[in-house]
Amino acid sequence: MLKKNVVITIDRLYGSGGRIMGQRLSEELGIPYYNEEILKMASEESAVGEQLFRLNDEKAGNNLFFRAIGGLKSSLDEPSLDDDITSPENLFRFQAKAIRQVAASQSCIIMGRCADFVLDAANQENLVKLFVYCDLSSCIRRVEEVDKVDAREALRRVNRISKERRDYYKYYTGKEWEDMANYDLPINTSALTVDEAMELVKKYLQLKGYLD
């Protein structure tokens, strides 16, 4: 039972089990889980089709300057309703706004989408930032099992999606996605089950006074 509000953000390597862990934590703690729901909220707020948000989801924008140096200075501004409303950068701002709104109103779990950075910048209280990762062979094995693909395709997906997330995080935050200093609790699931990883998170929440 939660003793006070907490917002948990989860960044994760593809194949690390982070998504499943987030869903299970949501159920056990009795708090909402936000993943693709953020895209739906941003679409409703902006009146831009949800499909456009999905096409740009967790992918860097196309501004070559910011791709080179990282850190879009205006990434946390209020979104524009002008001609650039559908630019990747503005779509990110709508998502950031949706993230701030859900975090301000309730305890919840938010997956990816630079939520840790967005909420840090907003001085969100009671914020716990997780990063879930594992070794390459463990990632491949999980992707084979969950996605029902062979090892070669699993490796391709792990490499492609991890690179997209790495570039996306750098583009909008200017930080390195896999720098563990960005997070409160990095969790290596190479030798842990989902249940064991969840126990680590719950123990951390207890130590910080969020959980009985």
N, C-alpha and C positions, 0 to 999 in steps of 0.2 A: 504494500500500500504506500503510495507516494505521500510524503509529509508536507511537501510544498511543490509549487510549479517548477517544471524543468523542461527545457527545450534541448533535444538531442539531435545533433547533425551527424550524419554518417557519410563519409567519403569512403570509396571502396574500389579496390582493384577488381576488374571483371573476373569472375570465377572464384573470388575469395569467400563467398557466402554472406557478404555484407547485406545484400537485399533481403535474403531470407531471415537473417538475424534481426533486421529492422522490423520486419513484419511480425516476427514472433515476440519481440520486445513490446511492440504496440499492443498485442493481445494480452501479454502478461501484466503490463503496467496499466492497461485500460486507458490508453491515450491514443489520439489520432495519429495515423501514418500518412505522410505526404510524399509521394513520388511523382508520378505523372499527373496527379491531381493538381500540382502547381501549374502545369501547362493549361489545364482546363480553366483554372481561376484567372490566369493571365489573359487567356483568350476572351473570357467573359468581360473582364475589366476593359480590354482594349478594343473589343469588337473586331479583332483580327482572327481569322479562322484558326482553329486549334491545329490543323494540319501543318500550317506554316511554323508554328511553335515546335511541332514534332520534328520537322525537317531540320531545324536549327538546334535541336535539343543536345546540350552538352557538347557543342562543337564551337570552335573558335570562329570569330568573325573573319571577314576577308580584307580588312585594312592591313596592308603589308607592313606599314610602319609599326603598328601595334603588335603584329605577329613577330616582328624582329626584336622589339624591346620589351614587350609584355607590359601589362598594366594599363588598361583603358581608364584614363583619368575621370571620365564622366560616367563610369559604369554604374555608379550608385546615385546618379541624379534622378529626379522625377522623370518618368517616361514622357516623350513628346507625342503630341497628337497631330503634328504637322506632316509635311510630305515624307519625312523619314520614319514614319510610324512602323513600317515593316522592315526596317534595317535590322540586321542581327543584333547590333548594339542596343537598339531601342527595345527589341523583343526581350533582351536580357534584363533591361530596366523594369519592364512589366513583371517579369518573373521575380526579380528582387523585391519589388513592391508587394507581390503576393506573399513572398516568404516573410517579410517583415510583419504583414498583417496577421498571418496565422500565428506567428511566434508571440505577438503582442497580446493575444487574446486567450491563450491556453497552453497547457503542457502538450507537447507533440514530438514526433520524430520526423525529421526532414532529410530526405536522401539527396546527396550530391548538389549539383547546380550552384556551387560556390556558397551554399547557405552559411557555412562557418564564417566565411569572409564577410558576407552581407550582414550577418547579425552581429559580428564583432564590431563592424563599423557603426552599427546602430546602437552600440552599447547595450545590447540585449542582456538583461539580468538572467541569472540561473541558466547559463548556457554550458552545455557539455559537448565537446567536439571529438568525435571518434574517427579513426582511420583504420579500416579493416584491410588486411593484405595477407599474402601467403607466397610461398615459393612457386616458381613457374610450373613445376610438375603437378603440384596440388591444384593450381588454377586449371590446368589442362584437364585433369581428371574430373573436376567438378563440372566443367563446361561439357565434357563428353556425356556425363550422367544427366545433367539438367536439359541441355539443348539437343540431346540425342544425335550427336555428330561424331565423326572419327577424330583421332588425335591431331591429324594435320589441319582439319578445319577448326578444331578447338584452339590450336596454337594461333592460327590466323586471326580468329576473333579476339583472343586475349590481346594480341599485339596491336590490332587495329583499334579496338575500343579503348585500351589503356592509353594509346598515343592521343586519341581524340580527347579524352578526359584531361590528360596532362597539358595539351595545347590550350584547351578551353580555360583551364584554371589559370594558366600563365597569362593568357590574353586578357582576361577580365580582372585579375587580381594583381598581376605582376609578381606573384610568388610561385615557388616550386610546389607542385601538388604533393609530391612525395617527401617533402621536408617535414619530418615528424614534429618539429618545433611548432608547427601550425596547430597541433592537436593536443587535447588534454589526455587522451588515452588511445595510443596505437595498439592494435590487437593483431598478432600474427596467428592466423588460423591454420597454418601448415600442419600442425599436430593437434589441433583442437576440433572437436565437434561443434556444431552450432550451439548445442545446449551448454557446453563448457565455456564457449565464448560469451554467451549470455550471462553465465554466472559471474564472469569477470566484470562485466558491465554493471550488474546488479550490486556486486561488492563495492565497486567504485562509487556508485550512487549512495550506498549506505555510508561509506566513509565520508562523503561530502554532505551528508545530512538530508538527502532527498528521499530516502527510502527507509522504511522501518526494517 
